[in-house]
Amino acid sequence: MIPIKYPAPTGRHWALWSWWDIPSRDNPGAVYLRRLRVIQTPWFALYVHYIFEPDTGKYPHDHPWNFWSWVVRGGYIEDVYQTYFHYLYEGPHQRYRGRWSLHRMAWTKGHHIVKAEPGTVTVVFTGKRRRSFCFWTP
């Protein structure tokens, strides 16, 4: 169990070399994902993600931006979903993202990490934020 060391930032759209721990929902006081915000601007961001556990809950989520993810250590299995007309979706299509893999995820797609290898690290480049994060519930 990785204890929380860097609490969530408050309302910042700009960051430079800033750490942020996203807490686990299943293990109180533990970290689900540790994010190094190498640079974050209103137009793009570059992050390093240390993934400690798979996504919790049963519903997939999307991201408010298009992003590219490069796995530099470890790997993970995710379920990927595609939206149509902003309310219909298809999936899941299960994908393995192994070391050195690079993939793009559009803001119109959702995903759910179902298994993460220990020590997984990804480098993530995001585009401009378009909206908030959403969970895809029935």
Secondary structure by P-SEA (a helix, b strand, c coil): ccccccccccccccccbbbbbbbbccccccccbbbcccccccccbbbbbbccccccccbbbbcccccccccccccbbbbbbbbcccccccccbbbbbcccccccccccbbbbbcccccbbbbbbbbcccccccccccc
